[in-house]
Amino acid sequence: MAWVALGPLIVYIAHDMNLAVNEKFTLVAIPVLAGALLRVPMGILADVIGAKRTGIIAQLVVIAATVSVWQFGLHSKFAIELFGLALGVGGASFAVALPQASRWYPPQYQGVVMGIAGAGNMGVVLDTLLAPTIAEHWGWQAVFGCLLLPMLMVLTYYIMAAKDAPGERKPISLKAYGALLKDSDSRWFMFFYFITFGGFVGLANALPLYFTVQYHVSGVAAGMLVALIVAFGSGFRPVGGMIADRIGGIRSLSILFGVVVAAYLVIAFMPEGPTAPTQAGWSLTELPRIAWTSVLLFSIGVLALGMGNGAVFQLIPLRFRHEIGLMTGLVGCAGGVGGFFLAQTLGTAKGMTGSFGAGFLFFGVLALLGFIGLAMVKVRWRTTWGAASGARV
């Protein structure tokens, strides 16, 4: 929730800074990139001092940054960038939470367990749904004051209830990450998660700004639309893992990639919406039909991306059972980088061509390459480590 707070608020925060559209897209992408790059060191720290201690430290860092912004605000582009780096610690915490959950459960439950843990993405829904309304009534700084309440509640409960899985911790070095990167399977998983999680978190950050620019909707209306869209991706991530447990991660991920390709390609050719009658933008009840059509397409695409996240993490523990901490860091890093590039690509496309279409075309092609890549490796995966795992691949 804290990780992507800049997305729905950037319109308000940068209102008086005279920033170009592509600069705003870059700002909302910074927490995503920081979250990606910090996953590896956070995963190493979790193996050294324990997942629970690392999780507590990460939450304290984000809480401290949030308190600072609540009290003192953000008065320059550089200040927003620094705050984005601090929020990235929230995104990097997946490198703690996912292996912490995974290590408690046997292989046949990995898909649903990792899906439930990853459904913490639902915090994005609260951001996009509530943040613009709070900003409209009490100012955007008040949003971060409100964020502190659930953050402190979660920290308290985490301290009391969370436990590290039994078993000896094995400290991991950067050399171990390098060795794992030499395995082609790890690179495939990174690419697939670059597409699925990168698409999800990139859109979650970029869509509030996208709707205000492309369809001229108000900040509150944009937040509500994105909350609806993101809810599909977050809510169905456990479903994606559960389906992958039943029919196999390769089969389910192949279907989901096909849906994502179709959604991206159609969205790429969607025309811009009509200009709103007031400077505030279209309200939710006044939205033109083209905007609702776009919401439907994004909902289908993000649902497939969210379920794809669950499918990828159904497969990873089957292939890398003893390196799940390492793989969570690597794959999560790739996913975060994917989110950064999606938001950055949309901003660049708009700045260079005056349209977002080229950005969506680019990621549609990436999803198509993911589909082709799965077709290339599925036989080898099913006849080697898939068969040995005893679970459906």
C-alpha positions in Angstrom: 0.0 0.0 0.0 2.8 2.4 0.9 4.9 1.3 -2.0 2.7 2.6 -4.7 1.2 5.7 -2.9 2.8 8.1 -5.4 0.8 6.7 -8.3 -2.7 8.1 -7.4 -1.2 11.2 -5.7 1.3 12.5 -8.3 -1.3 14.7 -9.9 -1.8 16.5 -6.6 1.8 16.5 -5.4 3.3 17.8 -8.7 0.4 20.2 -9.3 2.5 23.4 -9.0 5.8 22.0 -10.2 5.2 22.5 -13.9 6.4 19.0 -14.8 5.9 17.3 -18.2 3.8 14.2 -18.5 6.8 11.9 -19.1 8.5 13.4 -16.0 5.4 12.5 -13.9 5.5 8.9 -15.2 9.1 8.7 -14.3 8.4 9.8 -10.7 5.7 7.2 -10.2 8.1 4.5 -11.5 10.9 5.3 -9.1 9.4 3.4 -6.1 8.9 0.4 -8.4 12.5 0.4 -9.6 13.9 1.0 -6.1 11.7 -1.9 -4.9 13.2 -4.1 -7.6 16.9 -3.3 -6.9 16.5 -3.5 -3.2 15.0 -7.0 -3.2 18.4 -8.8 -3.6 20.1 -7.1 -0.6 17.0 -7.4 1.5 16.8 -11.1 0.6 20.5 -11.5 1.7 19.8 -9.6 4.9 16.8 -11.9 5.7 19.1 -14.9 5.3 21.7 -13.4 7.7 19.5 -12.0 10.5 16.2 -13.7 9.8 13.1 -12.8 7.8 11.2 -11.5 10.8 13.8 -9.0 11.9 14.4 -7.9 8.3 10.6 -7.4 7.9 10.5 -5.2 11.0 13.4 -3.1 9.8 11.8 -2.6 6.4 8.5 -1.5 7.9 10.2 1.0 10.2 12.1 2.6 7.3 8.9 3.1 5.3 7.0 4.4 8.3 9.8 6.9 9.1 9.7 8.2 5.5 6.0 8.5 5.6 6.0 10.4 8.9 8.5 12.9 7.4 6.4 13.6 4.3 3.2 13.8 6.4 4.9 16.5 8.6 7.1 18.4 6.1 5.7 17.7 2.6 7.5 17.4 -0.7 8.6 20.7 -2.3 10.7 19.7 -5.3 11.2 17.0 -7.9 14.3 15.8 -6.0 12.4 15.4 -2.8 9.8 13.2 -4.6 12.6 11.1 -6.0 14.2 10.5 -2.6 10.8 9.6 -1.1 10.3 7.2 -4.0 13.5 5.5 -3.1 12.3 5.1 0.5 9.0 3.7 -0.6 10.9 1.2 -2.6 11.8 -0.6 0.6 8.1 -1.5 0.8 8.2 -3.2 -2.6 11.5 -5.0 -1.7 9.7 -6.5 1.3 8.3 -9.2 -1.0 11.8 -10.7 -0.8 11.0 -11.3 2.9 7.3 -12.2 2.9 7.2 -14.7 0.0 10.0 -17.1 1.2 8.8 -16.6 4.8 5.5 -18.0 3.8 6.7 -20.6 1.3 9.0 -22.4 3.7 6.1 -23.5 5.9 4.3 -25.5 3.2 4.9 -28.6 1.1 5.2 -28.5 -2.8 1.5 -29.2 -3.6 0.3 -26.0 -1.8 2.9 -23.6 -3.2 0.7 -22.0 -5.8 -2.1 -21.0 -3.4 0.2 -20.1 -0.5 2.4 -17.8 -2.6 -0.8 -16.4 -4.2 -2.2 -15.5 -0.8 1.0 -14.0 0.4 1.4 -12.0 -2.9 -2.2 -10.8 -2.6 -0.8 -8.1 -0.3 -0.9 -6.2 -3.6 -4.5 -5.5 -2.6 -3.1 -2.5 -0.7 -2.9 -0.9 -4.1 -6.7 -0.9 -4.2 -6.9 1.0 -1.0 -4.4 3.6 -2.3 -6.2 4.2 -5.5 -9.7 4.1 -4.0 -9.1 6.4 -1.0 -6.1 8.5 -1.6 -7.6 11.0 -4.2 -10.7 11.6 -2.1 -8.6 12.3 1.1 -6.4 14.6 -1.0 -9.4 16.5 -2.3 -10.8 17.1 1.1 -7.8 17.5 3.4 -4.8 17.9 1.1 -2.4 15.2 -0.2 -0.2 15.3 2.9 -3.1 14.1 5.0 -3.1 10.9 2.9 0.3 9.9 4.4 -1.0 10.6 7.9 -3.9 8.2 7.2 -1.5 5.6 5.8 0.4 5.5 9.0 -2.6 4.0 10.9 -2.8 0.7 9.0 1.0 0.6 8.7 1.5 0.8 12.5 -1.3 -1.8 13.0 0.4 -4.2 10.6 3.8 -3.7 12.2 2.3 -4.4 15.6 0.6 -7.6 14.5 3.6 -8.7 12.5 5.8 -8.4 15.6 3.4 -10.5 17.7 2.3 -13.1 15.2 4.9 -13.7 12.5 7.4 -16.6 12.9 10.4 -17.7 10.9 10.1 -21.3 9.6 12.0 -23.9 11.5 15.4 -25.0 10.0 18.9 -23.5 9.8 19.4 -20.3 7.9 22.1 -20.4 5.3 23.6 -17.0 4.6 23.7 -16.3 0.9 26.3 -14.3 -0.9 26.2 -12.3 -4.1 28.3 -15.0 -5.7 25.4 -17.4 -5.1 23.0 -15.1 -7.0 25.6 -15.0 -9.8 25.7 -18.8 -9.9 21.9 -19.1 -10.0 21.8 -16.6 -12.9 23.8 -19.0 -15.0 20.9 -21.4 -14.9 18.6 -20.8 -17.9 15.5 -21.7 -15.9 16.1 -18.8 -13.5 16.4 -16.4 -16.4 13.1 -17.7 -17.9 11.3 -17.2 -14.6 12.7 -13.7 -14.4 11.4 -12.9 -17.9 8.0 -14.3 -17.2 7.7 -12.3 -13.9 9.0 -9.2 -15.7 5.9 -9.5 -17.8 3.3 -10.5 -15.2 4.2 -8.6 -12.1 5.9 -5.8 -14.1 2.6 -5.4 -15.9 0.6 -5.4 -12.8 2.6 -3.0 -10.6 3.5 -0.8 -13.6 -0.2 -0.3 -14.5 -1.1 0.2 -10.8 1.3 3.1 -10.7 0.7 4.5 -14.1 -3.1 4.2 -14.7 -4.2 7.0 -12.4 -2.1 9.4 -14.4 -3.0 7.6 -17.7 -6.8 8.1 -17.1 -6.4 11.8 -16.3 -4.4 12.4 -19.4 -6.0 10.0 -21.9 -9.6 10.4 -20.9 -9.5 13.7 -19.0 -11.2 12.3 -15.8 -10.9 13.8 -12.4 -8.3 12.6 -9.9 -11.0 11.0 -7.7 -12.7 9.3 -10.7 -9.3 8.0 -11.9 -8.6 6.6 -8.4 -11.9 4.7 -8.3 -11.4 3.3 -11.8 -7.9 2.1 -11.1 -9.1 0.6 -7.7 -11.6 -1.5 -9.6 -9.1 -2.6 -12.2 -6.3 -3.4 -9.7 -8.8 -5.4 -7.5 -9.0 -8.0 -10.2 -5.3 -8.5 -10.4 -4.8 -8.6 -6.6 -7.9 -10.6 -5.7 -7.3 -13.3 -8.4 -3.6 -13.9 -7.7 -4.4 -16.7 -5.2 -6.9 -18.1 -7.7 -4.1 -18.1 -10.3 -1.9 -20.1 -8.0 -4.8 -22.5 -7.1 -5.6 -23.1 -10.8 -1.9 -23.6 -11.5 -1.8 -26.2 -8.7 -4.6 -28.1 -10.4 -3.9 -27.9 -14.1 -0.2 -27.0 -14.0 1.6 -23.7 -14.0 2.8 -24.0 -17.6 -0.7 -24.5 -19.1 -2.4 -21.8 -17.0 0.4 -19.3 -17.7 0.2 -20.0 -21.5 -3.5 -19.2 -21.5 -3.0 -16.0 -19.4 -0.2 -14.7 -21.7 -2.6 -15.0 -24.6 -5.2 -13.0 -22.8 -2.6 -10.3 -21.9 -1.4 -10.0 -25.5 -5.0 -9.5 -26.7 -5.7 -6.9 -24.1 -2.5 -4.9 -24.7 -2.9 -4.9 -28.4 -6.5 -3.6 -28.3 -5.7 -1.0 -25.7 -2.8 0.3 -27.9 -5.3 1.4 -30.6 -7.9 3.0 -28.2 -8.6 6.6 -29.2 -8.2 9.5 -26.7 -11.4 10.5 -24.9 -13.3 13.8 -25.3 -12.2 16.9 -23.4 -14.1 17.4 -20.1 -16.4 20.4 -19.8 -14.6 21.6 -16.6 -10.9 21.8 -15.6 -11.5 19.3 -12.8 -12.2 16.6 -15.4 -15.0 14.1 -15.9 -16.6 12.7 -12.8 -17.4 9.0 -12.4 -21.0 9.5 -13.4 -20.2 11.5 -16.4 -17.5 9.3 -18.0 -17.7 8.9 -21.7 -18.3 5.4 -23.1 -14.8 5.0 -24.4 -13.4 5.4 -20.9 -15.6 2.5 -19.6 -14.5 0.4 -22.6 -10.9 1.0 -21.6 -11.7 0.1 -17.9 -13.2 -3.3 -19.1 -10.1 -4.1 -21.2 -7.7 -3.1 -18.5 -9.7 -5.2 -16.0 -9.4 -8.3 -18.2 -5.7 -7.7 -18.8 -4.8 -7.0 -15.1 -6.8 -10.0 -14.0 -4.7 -12.2 -16.3 -1.5 -10.5 -15.1 -2.4 -11.1 -11.4 -3.3 -14.8 -12.0 -0.1 -15.0 -14.0 1.9 -13.9 -10.9 0.3 -16.8 -9.0 1.1 -19.2 -11.7 4.8 -18.2 -11.9 5.2 -18.6 -8.2 3.5 -22.0 -8.3 6.4 -23.2 -10.6 9.3 -21.5 -8.9 9.3 -23.5 -5.6 9.0 -26.8 -7.6 12.1 -26.0 -9.6 14.1 -24.2 -6.9 12.8 -25.6 -3.6 16.1 -25.1 -1.8 16.9 -21.7 -3.4 13.5 -20.1 -2.9 14.9 -17.1 -1.0 17.4 -16.5 -3.8 14.8 -16.9 -6.5 12.3 -14.7 -4.8 15.0 -11.9 -4.8 16.0 -12.4 -8.5 12.5 -12.9 -9.8 11.0 -10.1 -7.7 13.8 -7.8 -8.9 12.9 -8.6 -12.5 9.3 -8.0 -11.9 9.9 -4.6 -10.3 12.2 -3.6 -13.2 9.4 -4.6 -15.5 7.0 -2.3 -13.7 9.4 0.5 -13.9 9.9 0.1 -17.7 6.2 -0.2 -18.3 5.5 3.1 -16.6 8.6 4.7 -18.2 7.7 3.3 -21.6 4.2 4.8 -21.5 5.6 8.2 -20.5 8.3 8.1 -23.2 5.7 7.0 -25.8 3.4 9.9 -24.9 6.2 12.4 -24.9 7.7 11.3 -28.3 4.6 10.4 -30.3 1.7 12.2 -28.4 0.1 8.8 -27.8 0.4 5.9 -25.4 -0.1 3.3 -28.1 3.5 2.5 -28.8 4.1 1.7 -25.1 1.2 -0.8 -25.0 2.3 -2.3 -28.3 5.8 -2.9 -26.9 4.5 -4.8 -23.8 2.1 -6.7 -26.0 5.0 -8.0 -28.0 6.8 -8.9 -24.7 3.8 -11.0 -23.6 3.8 -12.7 -26.9 7.5 -13.6 -26.5 6.6 -15.0 -23.0 4.0 -17.2 -24.7 6.5 -18.4 -27.2 9.2 -18.9 -24.5 6.8 -21.2 -22.5 6.2 -23.3 -25.6 9.9 -23.7 -26.0 10.7 -25.0 -22.5 7.5 -26.8 -21.5 8.5 -30.3 -22.6 11.9 -30.1 -20.9 10.4 -28.7 -17.7 7.6 -31.4 -17.5 10.0 -34.3 -18.2 12.8 -33.2 -15.8 12.2 -31.3 -12.6 8.4 -31.2 -13.2 8.2 -35.0 -13.1 10.5 -35.2 -10.0 8.5 -32.6 -8.0 5.4 -34.8 -7.8 3.2 -31.7 -8.4 1.4 -30.8 -11.5 3.5 -28.6 -13.9 
